[in-house]
Amino acid sequence: MNEKRFEELWERAEAEGYASRLASEYPAWRTKTRRTVGMVAGLALVVAVAVPALMPHKTMDSTYYAKVYCNRTGTDYQHWVDLADELLLG
């Protein structure tokens, strides 16, 4: 047996050891990876559902006022009290 043949055999034996170790650890790695991906997907789903629920509703109905403009004089004082109540507490 020459030195080149010895090196080839040595490298093959070393590679077989790595291959068998990787093959034995693969199922546990796959399970861990799937679990991690599942947790990330679940977290993304929770965030996607929760964020719109936490955002203030900006609808066009009469109960939401982003800004109030009035160019009329003589508006009833109680109207402004009710409007301030809706803006601050509603």
C-alpha atoms as an extended CHARMM CRD file, in Angstrom:
* protein
*
        90  EXT
         1         1  MET       CA              0.0000000000        0.0000000000        0.0000000000  PROA      1               0.0000000000
         2         2  ASN       CA              1.4530000000        3.3140000000       -1.0100000000  PROA      2               0.0000000000
         3         3  GLU       CA              1.0000000000        6.6440000000        0.7620000000  PROA      3               0.0000000000
         4         4  LYS       CA             -1.5930000000        7.9220000000       -1.7100000000  PROA      4               0.0000000000
         5         5  ARG       CA             -3.8130000000        4.8700000000       -1.2320000000  PROA      5               0.0000000000
         6         6  PHE       CA             -3.4590000000        5.1790000000        2.5450000000  PROA      6               0.0000000000
         7         7  GLU       CA             -4.5940000000        8.8290000000        2.4190000000  PROA      7               0.0000000000
         8         8  GLU       CA             -7.6090000000        7.9070000000        0.2710000000  PROA      8               0.0000000000
         9         9  LEU       CA             -8.6680000000        5.1830000000        2.7070000000  PROA      9               0.0000000000
        10        10  TRP       CA             -8.1150000000        7.4700000000        5.6750000000  PROA      10              0.0000000000
        11        11  GLU       CA            -10.2360000000       10.2460000000        4.1320000000  PROA      11              0.0000000000
        12        12  ARG       CA            -13.0120000000        7.7800000000        3.2350000000  PROA      12              0.0000000000
        13        13  ALA       CA            -13.0760000000        6.3810000000        6.7800000000  PROA      13              0.0000000000
        14        14  GLU       CA            -13.1850000000        9.8970000000        8.2040000000  PROA      14              0.0000000000
        15        15  ALA       CA            -15.9730000000       10.9040000000        5.7970000000  PROA      15              0.0000000000
        16        16  GLU       CA            -18.0230000000        7.8160000000        6.6840000000  PROA      16              0.0000000000
        17        17  GLY       CA            -17.7830000000        8.7610000000       10.3540000000  PROA      17              0.0000000000
        18        18  TYR       CA            -19.0760000000       12.2580000000        9.6480000000  PROA      18              0.0000000000
        19        19  ALA       CA            -21.7930000000       10.9210000000        7.3600000000  PROA      19              0.0000000000
        20        20  SER       CA            -23.0720000000        8.4520000000        9.9290000000  PROA      20              0.0000000000
        21        21  ARG       CA            -23.0480000000       11.1110000000       12.6500000000  PROA      21              0.0000000000
        22        22  LEU       CA            -24.9340000000       13.5700000000       10.4400000000  PROA      22              0.0000000000
        23        23  ALA       CA            -27.4420000000       10.8890000000        9.4420000000  PROA      23              0.0000000000
        24        24  SER       CA            -28.0790000000        9.9910000000       13.0760000000  PROA      24              0.0000000000
        25        25  GLU       CA            -28.5380000000       13.6530000000       14.1170000000  PROA      25              0.0000000000
        26        26  TYR       CA            -30.7140000000       14.6560000000       11.1260000000  PROA      26              0.0000000000
        27        27  PRO       CA            -34.1290000000       13.5780000000       12.5160000000  PROA      27              0.0000000000
        28        28  ALA       CA            -33.6280000000       15.6050000000       15.7060000000  PROA      28              0.0000000000
        29        29  TRP       CA            -32.4220000000       18.6120000000       13.6820000000  PROA      29              0.0000000000
        30        30  ARG       CA            -35.4270000000       18.3570000000       11.3470000000  PROA      30              0.0000000000
        31        31  THR       CA            -37.8490000000       18.1760000000       14.2760000000  PROA      31              0.0000000000
        32        32  LYS       CA            -36.2290000000       21.1770000000       15.9610000000  PROA      32              0.0000000000
        33        33  THR       CA            -36.2670000000       23.1620000000       12.7140000000  PROA      33              0.0000000000
        34        34  ARG       CA            -39.9400000000       22.3790000000       12.0650000000  PROA      34              0.0000000000
        35        35  ARG       CA            -40.8320000000       23.3380000000       15.6130000000  PROA      35              0.0000000000
        36        36  THR       CA            -38.9720000000       26.6400000000       15.2640000000  PROA      36              0.0000000000
        37        37  VAL       CA            -40.6370000000       27.4050000000       11.9350000000  PROA      37              0.0000000000
        38        38  GLY       CA            -44.0190000000       26.5510000000       13.4620000000  PROA      38              0.0000000000
        39        39  MET       CA            -43.4360000000       28.8610000000       16.4180000000  PROA      39              0.0000000000
        40        40  VAL       CA            -42.3450000000       31.7140000000       14.1490000000  PROA      40              0.0000000000
        41        41  ALA       CA            -45.3860000000       31.2090000000       11.9240000000  PROA      41              0.0000000000
        42        42  GLY       CA            -47.6620000000       31.1260000000       14.9770000000  PROA      42              0.0000000000
        43        43  LEU       CA            -46.1280000000       34.3020000000       16.3440000000  PROA      43              0.0000000000
        44        44  ALA       CA            -46.5210000000       36.0100000000       12.9690000000  PROA      44              0.0000000000
        45        45  LEU       CA            -50.1790000000       34.9720000000       12.8970000000  PROA      45              0.0000000000
        46        46  VAL       CA            -50.7880000000       36.3120000000       16.3990000000  PROA      46              0.0000000000
        47        47  VAL       CA            -49.1410000000       39.6200000000       15.4950000000  PROA      47              0.0000000000
        48        48  ALA       CA            -51.0840000000       39.8380000000       12.2310000000  PROA      48              0.0000000000
        49        49  VAL       CA            -54.3570000000       39.3500000000       14.1120000000  PROA      49              0.0000000000
        50        50  ALA       CA            -53.5110000000       41.5330000000       17.1110000000  PROA      50              0.0000000000
        51        51  VAL       CA            -52.1060000000       44.5980000000       15.3670000000  PROA      51              0.0000000000
        52        52  PRO       CA            -55.3060000000       45.5760000000       13.5530000000  PROA      52              0.0000000000
        53        53  ALA       CA            -57.2800000000       44.9980000000       16.7490000000  PROA      53              0.0000000000
        54        54  LEU       CA            -54.9740000000       47.3370000000       18.6780000000  PROA      54              0.0000000000
        55        55  MET       CA            -55.0470000000       50.0940000000       16.0750000000  PROA      55              0.0000000000
        56        56  PRO       CA            -57.6700000000       52.7900000000       16.5460000000  PROA      56              0.0000000000
        57        57  HSD       CA            -60.6020000000       52.5250000000       14.1760000000  PROA      57              0.0000000000
        58        58  LYS       CA            -60.5940000000       55.1960000000       11.5330000000  PROA      58              0.0000000000
        59        59  THR       CA            -63.9870000000       54.9180000000        9.9560000000  PROA      59              0.0000000000
        60        60  MET       CA            -66.0170000000       57.4800000000        8.1280000000  PROA      60              0.0000000000
        61        61  ASP       CA            -68.9790000000       57.2990000000       10.4900000000  PROA      61              0.0000000000
        62        62  SER       CA            -70.0460000000       60.2700000000       12.5720000000  PROA      62              0.0000000000
        63        63  THR       CA            -68.5800000000       58.9560000000       15.8400000000  PROA      63              0.0000000000
        64        64  TYR       CA            -64.9570000000       59.4290000000       14.8250000000  PROA      64              0.0000000000
        65        65  TYR       CA            -63.4200000000       62.8520000000       14.3540000000  PROA      65              0.0000000000
        66        66  ALA       CA            -59.8220000000       63.1900000000       13.2500000000  PROA      66              0.0000000000
        67        67  LYS       CA            -60.0900000000       66.9780000000       13.1370000000  PROA      67              0.0000000000
        68        68  VAL       CA            -62.9090000000       69.3960000000       13.7430000000  PROA      68              0.0000000000
        69        69  TYR       CA            -63.4330000000       72.5460000000       11.7290000000  PROA      69              0.0000000000
        70        70  CYS       CA            -66.2280000000       75.0500000000       12.1730000000  PROA      70              0.0000000000
        71        71  ASN       CA            -66.6670000000       78.3050000000       10.3110000000  PROA      71              0.0000000000
        72        72  ARG       CA            -70.0710000000       79.0910000000       11.7480000000  PROA      72              0.0000000000
        73        73  THR       CA            -70.7470000000       81.3040000000       14.6820000000  PROA      73              0.0000000000
        74        74  GLY       CA            -73.5980000000       80.6730000000       17.0120000000  PROA      74              0.0000000000
        75        75  THR       CA            -73.0340000000       76.9250000000       17.3630000000  PROA      75              0.0000000000
        76        76  ASP       CA            -74.6660000000       75.6720000000       20.5280000000  PROA      76              0.0000000000
        77        77  TYR       CA            -72.2650000000       75.3730000000       23.4890000000  PROA      77              0.0000000000
        78        78  GLN       CA            -73.5970000000       71.8960000000       24.3380000000  PROA      78              0.0000000000
        79        79  HSD       CA            -72.5530000000       70.6720000000       20.8810000000  PROA      79              0.0000000000
        80        80  TRP       CA            -68.8940000000       71.4590000000       21.6820000000  PROA      80              0.0000000000
        81        81  VAL       CA            -69.1870000000       69.7790000000       25.0810000000  PROA      81              0.0000000000
        82        82  ASP       CA            -70.5850000000       66.6360000000       23.4510000000  PROA      82              0.0000000000
        83        83  LEU       CA            -67.9140000000       66.7210000000       20.7540000000  PROA      83              0.0000000000
        84        84  ALA       CA            -65.1000000000       67.1030000000       23.2970000000  PROA      84              0.0000000000
        85        85  ASP       CA            -66.5960000000       64.2460000000       25.2870000000  PROA      85              0.0000000000
        86        86  GLU       CA            -66.5300000000       61.9860000000       22.2180000000  PROA      86              0.0000000000
        87        87  LEU       CA            -63.0010000000       63.0010000000       21.2900000000  PROA      87              0.0000000000
        88        88  LEU       CA            -61.5550000000       62.5180000000       24.7430000000  PROA      88              0.0000000000
        89        89  LEU       CA            -63.5520000000       59.5920000000       26.0620000000  PROA      89              0.0000000000
        90        90  GLY       CA            -64.8920000000       57.8760000000       22.9610000000  PROA      90              0.0000000000
